[in-house]
């Protein structure tokens, strides 16, 4: 199985920096960009330095607290919700990017919008240096600002790659287990215990990695194997179904026809 596409292309340049602000937020905000407000390749970075907030990005909820980094296209619909006594302090950066190609833009925008457990010492220092360079505007400040933004984005990219590599290894270990135990139907609970994650998280990373659900993938393995066994001429339909763990031969036949386009009896007739 090949790694997910698009995660190794990150050819881009920071072309414009609109602002770097140390902001204390005390009220909720709902951003719904209009056609007139849309800016090409505009992005937002934010580091939470104090307090917390509830953030909704494209209708997905995120709890954001100290040390968390937000990253998303400027024109993505979003809102933050603060209680009456809540305060949220963050360094926010808005900038534009020029990409080497469409694949590079797709790769950058495939990054998740909220990053947690990033090296807070390193990321905090980069944001502070970026803020100081922007505010001070000493000779060469633009080079320093652009460099710090690229360093921050590099941190996010590496974090995403590490998570995807870890997910890929988890899924590959499960696929090996499925192929080695062709007679068994594994439940979500069994597989999640095997790699030590929650059933819901397993379903998420498995579908993202393979494009299929756990059940769909197990069925694909079994029906593919069934086709090979039937074509060998050494097994009849009942024997194949039993070998692959199907207790109901009629269900096996229906599933085979659904996935292969023909019933298993058709293969037997062709021998």
Backbone torsions as a table, in degrees:
resi	resn	phi	psi	omega
1	UNK	NA	134.4	-178.9
2	UNK	-85.8	149.6	176.0
3	UNK	-62.6	158.5	178.4
4	UNK	-56.5	140.4	-179.9
5	UNK	-76.1	156.9	169.3
6	UNK	92.5	-7.9	-175.1
7	UNK	-93.1	-0.7	-179.0
8	UNK	-110.7	8.3	-179.1
9	UNK	-112.6	106.8	-179.1
10	UNK	-139.8	59.1	178.8
11	UNK	-97.2	103.1	179.8
12	UNK	-155.6	163.1	-179.3
13	UNK	-134.1	141.6	174.2
14	UNK	-77.6	118.5	-174.3
15	UNK	-103.9	-23.9	-177.9
16	UNK	-153.8	137.7	177.7
17	UNK	-119.4	114.9	-176.0
18	UNK	-82.0	-44.6	179.0
19	UNK	-167.7	157.4	169.4
20	UNK	-132.5	117.2	-172.1
21	UNK	-132.4	135.7	170.2
22	UNK	-90.5	106.1	-166.8
23	UNK	-117.0	134.9	173.3
24	UNK	-106.1	113.6	-177.9
25	UNK	-100.7	133.6	178.8
26	UNK	-122.1	-2.3	-176.3
27	UNK	-135.8	159.2	179.4
28	UNK	-74.8	152.5	-179.9
29	UNK	-138.5	138.2	177.0
30	UNK	-122.6	116.0	-177.7
31	UNK	-107.7	116.2	176.1
32	UNK	-127.0	89.5	-175.1
33	UNK	-56.9	140.1	174.5
34	UNK	-96.1	171.2	179.7
35	UNK	-60.5	-35.3	-178.1
36	UNK	-71.8	-26.9	-175.0
37	UNK	-89.1	-8.5	-175.4
38	UNK	-68.0	129.1	177.2
39	UNK	-118.4	140.0	-174.5
40	UNK	-72.0	128.6	174.6
41	UNK	55.2	39.3	175.2
42	UNK	-93.8	140.2	-176.4
43	UNK	-136.3	159.6	179.9
44	UNK	-126.9	133.0	171.0
45	UNK	-118.2	144.7	179.0
46	UNK	-151.1	133.7	174.6
47	UNK	-114.2	123.0	176.7
48	UNK	-77.7	123.0	-179.2
49	UNK	-107.7	-15.6	179.6
50	UNK	-161.6	143.3	176.3
51	UNK	77.3	-163.8	-178.4
52	UNK	-155.2	166.1	177.8
53	UNK	-155.1	161.9	171.0
54	UNK	-99.4	124.4	-176.3
55	UNK	-117.2	136.3	175.6
56	UNK	-118.3	118.7	179.7
57	UNK	-121.6	117.4	-175.8
58	UNK	50.7	42.8	176.2
59	UNK	72.8	3.3	174.4
60	UNK	-95.0	134.3	-175.9
61	UNK	-91.5	136.5	175.9
62	UNK	-134.7	135.2	172.6
63	UNK	-94.6	117.8	-172.8
64	UNK	-111.2	129.6	-178.9
65	UNK	-138.2	-177.7	-174.0
66	UNK	-53.3	131.4	179.2
67	UNK	93.3	-14.6	179.9
68	UNK	-77.0	145.6	179.6
69	UNK	-116.3	131.0	174.1
70	UNK	-101.1	141.3	174.9
71	UNK	-149.5	124.4	-179.8
72	UNK	-164.0	160.2	173.6
73	UNK	-60.0	141.5	-176.3
74	UNK	-55.5	-35.8	-172.4
75	UNK	-93.7	13.9	176.1
76	UNK	-74.2	130.5	177.5
77	UNK	-60.1	135.0	-176.4
78	UNK	-161.1	161.7	173.1
79	UNK	-154.9	148.5	173.6
80	UNK	-117.0	143.4	-177.1
81	UNK	-121.7	121.3	178.4
82	UNK	-120.4	139.8	173.8
83	UNK	-72.6	171.6	-176.1
84	UNK	-58.9	-35.7	-177.0
85	UNK	-102.4	3.6	-177.1
86	UNK	-80.3	148.7	172.9
87	UNK	-134.7	140.1	179.5
88	UNK	-133.1	117.4	-179.5
89	UNK	-109.6	134.1	-178.0
90	UNK	-155.1	153.3	172.1
91	UNK	-93.9	120.3	-175.6
92	UNK	-116.0	138.0	-175.8
93	UNK	-129.0	132.6	174.7
94	UNK	-123.4	131.8	-174.8
95	UNK	-153.0	169.4	176.9
96	UNK	-116.8	156.0	-175.9
97	UNK	-130.3	141.2	169.9
98	UNK	-110.3	127.0	-175.2
99	UNK	-100.1	152.8	174.8
100	UNK	-70.1	-29.1	179.8
101	UNK	-171.0	176.9	-178.4
102	UNK	-62.0	-36.0	-179.1
103	UNK	-64.0	-34.2	179.4
104	UNK	-68.3	-40.4	177.3
105	UNK	-65.5	-42.9	179.1
106	UNK	-62.2	-38.1	179.8
107	UNK	-65.2	-45.5	-179.0
108	UNK	-65.6	-40.5	-177.1
109	UNK	-79.5	-4.7	174.1
110	UNK	-82.3	-10.6	177.9
111	UNK	-65.2	145.6	178.0
112	UNK	-66.6	154.5	-176.2
113	UNK	-80.4	-18.9	-178.3
114	UNK	-128.0	126.7	179.6
115	UNK	-114.1	125.1	177.3
116	UNK	-117.1	157.8	176.5
117	UNK	63.2	22.4	169.5
118	UNK	-72.5	150.4	176.8
119	UNK	-52.3	103.4	-172.8
120	UNK	-69.6	-32.1	178.1
121	UNK	-65.0	-48.2	-179.1
122	UNK	-66.3	-50.4	-177.5
123	UNK	-66.4	-39.7	178.6
124	UNK	-61.7	-41.1	179.1
125	UNK	-65.1	-42.2	-179.6
126	UNK	-63.6	-43.1	178.4
127	UNK	-65.8	-40.1	179.6
128	UNK	-66.1	-41.6	177.8
129	UNK	-65.1	-38.1	176.7
130	UNK	-62.9	-45.9	179.7
131	UNK	-62.8	-45.1	-179.3
132	UNK	-63.5	-41.2	179.4
133	UNK	-65.2	-39.9	-179.4
134	UNK	-67.9	-45.0	-178.5
135	UNK	-69.3	-42.0	-176.7
136	UNK	-72.7	-34.3	179.7
137	UNK	47.0	47.8	173.7
138	UNK	-76.0	162.8	178.8
139	UNK	-51.7	130.7	-178.8
140	UNK	83.8	9.6	-176.2
141	UNK	-62.1	-34.2	-177.9
142	UNK	-63.8	-39.4	177.6
143	UNK	-62.9	-43.4	-179.9
144	UNK	-65.1	-42.5	179.3
145	UNK	-62.3	-47.7	-179.3
146	UNK	-62.3	-39.5	178.9
147	UNK	-62.0	-42.7	-178.4
148	UNK	-68.7	-38.1	177.0
149	UNK	-62.6	-43.7	178.8
150	UNK	-63.1	-38.4	177.9
151	UNK	-64.0	-40.8	179.0
152	UNK	-64.8	-46.5	179.4
153	UNK	-62.4	-35.3	177.4
154	UNK	-62.8	-40.7	175.8
155	UNK	-57.8	-44.3	-178.5
156	UNK	-66.8	-41.0	179.6
157	UNK	-62.7	-46.6	-180.0
158	UNK	-62.1	-41.7	178.5
159	UNK	-61.0	-42.2	179.8
160	UNK	-66.3	-41.4	179.5
161	UNK	-64.1	-40.2	179.6
162	UNK	-64.2	-41.2	178.7
163	UNK	-66.3	-41.4	-178.9
164	UNK	-67.7	-38.2	177.5
165	UNK	-63.4	-42.9	178.0
166	UNK	-61.7	-43.7	179.0
167	UNK	-63.2	-42.1	-179.2
168	UNK	-61.8	-42.3	179.4
169	UNK	-64.5	-39.9	177.6
170	UNK	-60.7	-49.0	-177.4
171	UNK	-65.4	-41.2	179.7
172	UNK	-61.7	-37.7	178.6
173	UNK	-65.3	-35.3	177.8
174	UNK	-70.5	-38.4	178.4
175	UNK	-64.3	-40.1	176.6
176	UNK	-60.8	-40.6	178.3
177	UNK	-63.0	-42.8	179.8
178	UNK	-64.7	-44.8	-178.7
179	UNK	-66.7	-33.2	-178.5
180	UNK	-78.2	-15.3	-178.4
181	UNK	-128.1	62.9	-172.8
182	UNK	-64.5	-20.1	-178.6
183	UNK	-84.6	-7.2	-173.1
184	UNK	-109.1	141.4	170.1
185	UNK	-101.0	112.7	-178.9
186	UNK	-85.2	136.5	174.7
187	UNK	-83.4	161.7	176.4
188	UNK	-58.6	-41.3	-179.0
189	UNK	-62.1	-42.3	179.8
190	UNK	-63.8	-44.5	-178.6
191	UNK	-68.3	-38.2	179.6
192	UNK	-65.9	-36.7	176.2
193	UNK	-66.9	-33.3	-177.9
194	UNK	-60.7	-37.2	-177.9
195	UNK	-112.6	3.1	171.4
196	UNK	73.9	36.0	175.6
197	UNK	-129.9	169.4	-177.9
198	UNK	-72.7	152.5	178.2
199	UNK	-56.8	-40.8	-178.6
200	UNK	-66.4	-38.9	179.3
201	UNK	-69.4	-38.0	176.2
202	UNK	-58.5	-47.8	-179.8
203	UNK	-58.5	-39.0	-178.5
204	UNK	-65.3	-53.3	-175.1
205	UNK	-72.5	-30.3	179.1
206	UNK	-66.2	-45.8	-179.8
207	UNK	-66.2	-40.4	-179.9
208	UNK	-65.6	-35.4	-175.6
209	UNK	-81.2	-42.8	-174.3
210	UNK	-101.3	-20.4	-175.5
211	UNK	83.9	-0.6	-179.8
212	UNK	-128.2	158.0	171.9
213	UNK	-75.9	167.6	178.7
214	UNK	-58.7	-45.2	-179.4
215	UNK	-64.2	-44.0	179.6
216	UNK	-60.8	-40.5	-178.0
217	UNK	-69.5	-42.2	177.8
218	UNK	-61.0	-41.6	178.2
219	UNK	-63.4	-39.0	179.7
220	UNK	-64.0	-41.8	177.9
221	UNK	-60.7	-48.4	-174.8
222	UNK	-67.7	-43.1	-179.1
223	UNK	-70.9	-35.3	174.9
224	UNK	-62.3	-43.4	177.6
225	UNK	-65.9	-39.9	179.3
226	UNK	-59.8	-42.2	179.2
227	UNK	-61.1	-43.0	179.1
228	UNK	-63.4	-43.6	-178.6
229	UNK	-65.5	-41.9	179.3
230	UNK	-64.9	-40.3	-179.3
231	UNK	-68.3	-23.3	179.5
232	UNK	-68.3	-22.0	-180.0
233	UNK	79.3	3.2	-176.9
234	UNK	-95.6	-7.8	-176.5
235	UNK	-133.6	145.1	170.0
236	UNK	-91.5	177.4	-174.3
237	UNK	-62.8	-42.7	-179.3
238	UNK	-63.0	-43.4	-179.0
239	UNK	-64.4	-40.2	178.6
240	UNK	-64.5	-46.1	-179.7
241	UNK	-59.9	-44.4	-179.7
242	UNK	-66.3	-40.9	-179.6
243	UNK	-61.8	-33.6	-176.5
244	UNK	-94.7	9.9	171.9
245	UNK	88.2	9.7	178.0
246	UNK	-84.8	121.3	179.3
247	UNK	-87.9	-18.7	-179.2
248	UNK	-116.0	107.1	-176.5
249	UNK	-65.8	-28.9	179.3
250	UNK	-70.7	-38.2	175.2
251	UNK	-64.9	-42.4	177.9
252	UNK	-58.1	-45.6	-178.2
253	UNK	-65.2	-40.1	178.7
254	UNK	-65.6	-43.0	179.7
255	UNK	-65.2	-41.4	179.2
256	UNK	-59.3	-47.5	-179.3
257	UNK	-64.5	-39.0	-179.8
258	UNK	-62.6	-40.1	-174.8
259	UNK	-88.3	-32.9	-174.7
260	UNK	-101.0	-14.9	178.9
261	UNK	89.1	-12.8	177.4
262	UNK	-137.9	153.3	177.6
263	UNK	-73.5	158.1	179.7
264	UNK	-60.8	-28.4	179.4
265	UNK	-63.2	-27.5	179.5
266	UNK	-64.5	-40.0	179.0
267	UNK	-66.4	-40.3	179.5
268	UNK	-61.6	-38.2	-179.3
269	UNK	-68.7	-26.5	-176.6
270	UNK	-80.7	-12.3	-177.1
271	UNK	-73.1	NA	NA
